[in-house]
Amino acid sequence: MKPPAKPPPSAHSEDEDAILANAEVLTREEFLRRRARQARQLAKFYRDFYWALMEDLRRKHREYYWKFGKSPIMEDEGEERESGFVMENGNGNGGQINGHHHHDGTGDCDGDGKLGLGFGGSFNECLVDRCQSKAMPLTRYCHPHILLDPKQTLYKRCKFVIRSSTDAGTIQCSKPILRSTIPSLCPAHVIKTEKAIKQAMKKGGLSVSSSAKLASKFQCVISEYVCLIQNRRRALAAKARGDL
């Protein structure tokens, strides 16, 4: 909310500035009064400029949120087929990747062959079949499917292991997160990992005041993981001896 505007400078102040503009010598009182008045005018200018930028930012954020935000595109299946939304790649699976159908990457968001931002009046859908979310700017995919874009360099997969087995191997979360995120975990699994570390430290006799700020020592965490690995190896060895 914009703060209430201060009253404009009086005509007496403007007249005094005009009188003292060409003065060669100023008294200390005149100098200080003139400097304070100019400082107030400069502060008012920067304040007005700041709030003008804030209003422009709100307007642009509203437009961006309306075009690429929460509102998904809901169209009939027939309209999607007529507009060429589903494309076959010639191998009988309709361009399916990881259980989702998508284009072969040769299509463009706009008719002029350029990546569209959606400001031309037409909204861009995610290229994954049956996904009705809006595509992110400068790409053809929405945020959950951004990893299908071979040209993107901003996102990577969450490496939290959900399930591990000898037959199927390890199954990771694989949700898109920023490439600069360390560790490579999505927000939900960061909280889950912190809780697991807190419980492990409690079992080791270490007290942690808050799960949000884990003031743990690295060697304590390493020691706990070494104990877990050794216990797992002992259990596997005992199971192998029992089978023999």
N, C-alpha and C positions, 0 to 999 in steps of 0.2 A: 504494500500500500504506500502510495506516495505521501511524504510528509507535507504538512501544511506549508504553503509558500510564505516566505517572509515579505514584509512590505517593501516596495521598491525604494531606492534611494531618493531622498528629497531633492527638490530643485535647488535648495541652498547648497547641498553637497556638490551637485553638478556645476553650479556657478563658481564655487570655490575652487574646484578642479580646473575650470577654464581660466580663472584668474591666476592661479599658481602654476599653470602649465609652462609659461615663459619666464618664470621668476628665476633669477640667478642665485639668490641667497634666500634661504628659508630659516625661520626660527626653529628651535627644537620642538616646540609645541606643534607648529604647523607641519613639520616633517613627520612627527609621530602620528598626528591625526590623519595626514594624507596617506601614510603607509598602511595604517589600520583600515582606512576606508577602501583602499585598493585591494587589500587582502580579503576583505569581506566580499567585494565584487568578484574577485577571482574564485573564491570558494563557492559563491552562488552560481557562477558559470559552470564550474565542474560538477556541482550538485545537479543542476538542470540537465547537463549532458549525460550524467550517470543514469538518471531516471528515464531519460529518453532512450538510452541503450537498453535499460531493463524492460521498457514497454515493447521495444522491437524484439527483444529476446523472447518475451512471453508470446508475442504474436507468431514468431517463427516456430517456437516449441509447440504451440497449439496446432499449427498447420502440419508439422511433422508428425505429431501424435495422431492426428486425424487420418493421415495418409498411410502411416506405417505402424500404427499402434494397435490397440486392442480390437479394433473392428475387423473381423475376418470377412472374407468374401464368400457369400453363400449363393451358389448358382446351381441350376439343375444339371443333372448328368447329361441330358441331351444337349444343353448349351455348351458344356465342356467338350463334348465330342465334336460338335459343329465348329467350334473355334480352334480345333486342333490341339486341345490340351493334352490328350493322350496320344503318344506317338509309338509306333512299333519300330524296333531296331532290326527286324529281320531274322532274329534267332528264335522267335516263338515265345519269348517271355515278356515282351512289351517293355523292355528296358528296365527290368526289375533289379534293384540293388538292395540287399539287406531287408527283403520283404516289402520294399516300396518300389513303385513304378516311377520312372522319371525319364526326361528327355535325354537324348544323346549328347546334349551340350551345344548343338549347332544352331538351335533356335535363339532368337533375340527377344528381349523384353519389348522393344519398340519396333515399329515397322520400318524404321530407317536404318536398322542394322546396328544400333548403338545400345549400350546398356542404359535403360531408362531409370529415372528417379521417381517416376509416378506423378510428376507435376503437370503432365500434359492432359489430365482429365481422365485417363484410363489407369486403373489400378492393376498392378502386376501380381500374379499369383505365384506361389512356390511351384516349381516344376515337378515336384514329387506327386505322383498320382494319388488322388483322393485326399490330398492335403489342401485345405482351403484357406490357409493362412497367407498373409501378404509377404511377398519377398522383401528381403532387406535391401537397403539402397546399394547400388553398384554390384548387385549379384542377382542370381536367378532363384535363390533358395531362401526359405525362412530361417529363423535362428535355430530351431531344433534340427534342421537338415542342412545346415551350412557346411558341415564337413563333407558333403557330397560334391561340393564345388572344388574342382582340382586347382583352381587358380587362387583360392583364398589363402592367406598367410597369417591371419590374425587369431585363428582358433586352433585348438588341439583337443584331444579326447581326455576325459576324466579316466584316470588309471586305477580307480578303486576296484579291487577284485570282489565281485559279488558272489561268484561261485567258482570252485576249483575242483576238478575231478580228473582222474587218469584217462578217462575215455574222451571227454569233450574238451579237456584242457581248462584254461582259465577264462572266465567270462567277466569282462570289465564293464563298468558303468557306461563309458563312451559318450557321456553327455558333452556338448561343446562348451569349452571354457576358454578364456583368453590365454594366448600362448605365453604371456608373461607371468601367469599364475604359478606360484611356488608355495607348497607342493602342487602337483598336477591333480587336484581334486576339486570337484564341484562344491558349492557351499554346503549342501546337505551332508556330503561325506566328510567335509572338514570337521563339522560338528561331531559326527559319529566317530571319527578318528580321535578327536580330542577327548571324548568321553571314554573311549577304549584305553587311551594312555593314562587317563586319570584313574580308572579302575585298576589298571596294572600297577600303577605307582602305589595305590592304597594297599594292594596285596603285598607289595614289597615293603610296607611299613612306612611309606612316605606320605605325608599329609599335604594336600593341595587345597588352598583356600577357595579358589574359584576355578571353574572349568573354562571361563572365558579367557583368563590370563593364566597360562600354565607356566609358572616359574620353576621349571624342572631343569635339572642338569643333564647334559647330553650323555654323560657316562652312565647315569642311572637308567636312562631309557635303553641304551645299548645293552647294559647288563640284564635288564628284564627280557629283552628280545632274545638274548643268548640263552637264557634259562628256558624260554618257551621252545626254542629250536632244539635244545638238548632233550627236553621232555618229550617232544614229538619223535625224535630219533629213538629214544629208549622205548617208546610205545611201539614203534614200527619194528624194532629189533625183537621185542618180546612177542609180538604177533607172528613174526617169521619163525621164531623158535617153537611157538605153539603149533604152527602148521607142519613143521618137520616132525 
